[in-house]
């Protein structure tokens, strides 16, 4: 059976040999709140998840999603993106509008899809509504960095773990997403940034990123 956030918090706490009272004191909540989280009665916010991760030496993204490594790697992976070894084939090139930047940091002012800054040429993007966005900020580094360009496909189906442009209460951000019940977790790839949990009813859209164009 797949673990819940509560299960993972309890596992992280027990592996660190902390009782509930000690961990609660470390992260600044009452013991009853931690007990509710571990039982699944409530969901901790991003700030609390980050505090738990630091207190237990675990990764905040693992606590939120159960995906990836529980503990951070001792060696940070290099920012290397190997090319596909697939056989060469004919591809269709498409010019997509490049529009105002999307923040890869905390939720910020929305981009303006009616204003085209430039055009970029990409291959194999069949969504007629697709467009490109320049990234601001480094919350998705090292995979996606400030100045990179992402290609967004509104028609693509979104799954847990996808990197998406998300609009929350008319403000936008670029994050990895995790759906859980009535909540949506917005997860940065950069461990220096805190994850954010929002209610689904406050989300205007979630659009999938299908390509990344690195700034050279």
N, C-alpha and C positions, 0 to 999 in steps of 0.2 A: 504494500500500500504506500502511495506517495506521501511523503512527510508534509506537514504544514509549517507555517512560520513558527507557530508555538512549539512544535516538536523540535525544530532546529534551534530555537532559543534555548530550550531545556538541554539539548545535547551539548551546545556550546558551553553552557553554564556548568554542566556536570563534568565535561572534559577538562574544564579549568579548575574543577574542584571548589566551586563556589556554591554556597547555599543561596536561597532566594533573597534572604535579608541582606546578605553582603553585596550581591550584584545590584539589588535595588538601590542601595546606598551609593554605589559607585556611579550609577547612571542618573541618580537624582529623582527617583520615583518612589512611591510607597510600595511596600511588598505586595499589597493586594493588587495593584496595577500589573506588576510582573506576573502574578498568579493568573490573572485574567488573560494576559497575552499567551502564556504557556498552555492554557486550557482552550485557546481559540475563541474566547468570548469577546475579545477586542483585538484590533490590529494596531501595532505601534506605528508611529509616524517615522519619517525618514531620519529625523534628528535622533530619536531614540534607538533606531536600528544602528545608526553610526556609532552611538555611544556603547551599545552592546558589543558591536564588532571590535571596537578598540579595547574594551574591558576583557574580552575573551580571546583576543588575537585572531579573530576569524574575519572573513571577508563579508562586507555588508551585502554584496550582490548574492552571495550564497545564502545568507540568512533570509533574504527576500524571496529568492526563487528556487533554492535548492540545486541550482545548476552551477557547474564549474567546480573549482577546488574550494574546500572548506577553509583552508589556510592559504595565505598569500605565498606565492613562490619566492624563494630566496633570491632568485635571479630574475630581474625584470626582462621580459622578452624584447628582443630588438624590433624596431619598427620596420619590419621587412615584409613585403607583400609579394610572394612569388607569382609569376605568371602561370596560367593554366598550361598543362602539357598536352592538352587535347589537340587532335589533328586540325590543321588549318582548314578553314572552310570559308565560303563566301558569307559575308555579313551585310546587313542593310544599315547604312549610316543615316542618322536622323539629327536634324538641328532642333534643339530644345531651347526655349527661352530661359535665360538666367535672370532670376529676379532677386529682390532684396534679401539680405542675409537672415538666416535663422540662428538664434543663439544656442550654442552648445554650452550652456551654463545654467544658471537659474532661469525659471520661467520669466520671460521678458516681453517687450513690445512685439506685437505680431508683425510678420512680414506683409508685404503688399503685392498680392498676386497679379494686380492689374498693371504694375509698373515693371517693364522689361529693361534690364540694364544692358544685356548683351545676349549672345547665343552661344551655345556649346554644341559640339558634334559628338554624338555617342553611337554605339552600335547596339543592335538588337533590343531596342525599347519600343514595344508595340502599343503601349497605352497612349492614345491621342491626347490625353489630359496630362501626360507627364511633363515635368518641368525640372529645372535645376536651381539649387540654392547654394549660395556661398555661406560657409560656416563661420560663426564668430565664437571665440572662446575655446577652452581646452578641456571641458568636462568629459569629452569622449576620447581624449588622447590616451595612448598613442595611436589608436586605430584611426580616429578622425580628429584632425587638428585644425587650429585656427587658419583660415584661408583656403582650406580644402573645399571642394564642390561635391555636393551630393545630388543624385538624381532621385526624384520622388515620383512614385506611381500611385495616384489615388485609387486606381481600379484594382490594385493587387490586394489579395486577402492577407490580413495581418495575423501573425501567430506569436505566441509567447517567445521571447528571445529576439524578435526582430528589432532592428533600429528604425525608429519612426520619427516623423515630425508630428507633434501632438499639440493640439490647441485646447487649452484649459481656461474656461471663462474668458475667452477672446484674447488670450495670451499664448505665446508659442514657445516650444522648446524642442530640442533634438535629444532623444534618449532611447535606450533599450527599454522595451515594454514587457510587463508581466501582468496578465489579467488574473484576478483572484476574487471571486464573488462579486460584490458590489464595488470593488476597488480596482484601481489601475496603479501599478507601481512604475515610476519613471526612474530608471537606473542609469547613472553615469558609469562609464567605463574607467574613468580616472578615479582612483581610490581617495584622492584628496577632496572630492566633491561628495555631498550627501545625497542619497536617494530621496525621492519625494513620493508620497502616496496621496492620490486624489480619489474622489468619488466618481464613479462612471457617469453619474448624472451631470457632472460639471464639465465633462469632456465634449468638445464640439466636433472634433474629428481626430482620427489616428491614421496617418498616411505613411505607407511603407517606403523606406529608402532601398532602392534596388541597385544603385551603382555609386562608387566612390571615385572621384577624380582627385588625386593627390596634388598638393601644391609642391612644385619642384623649386 
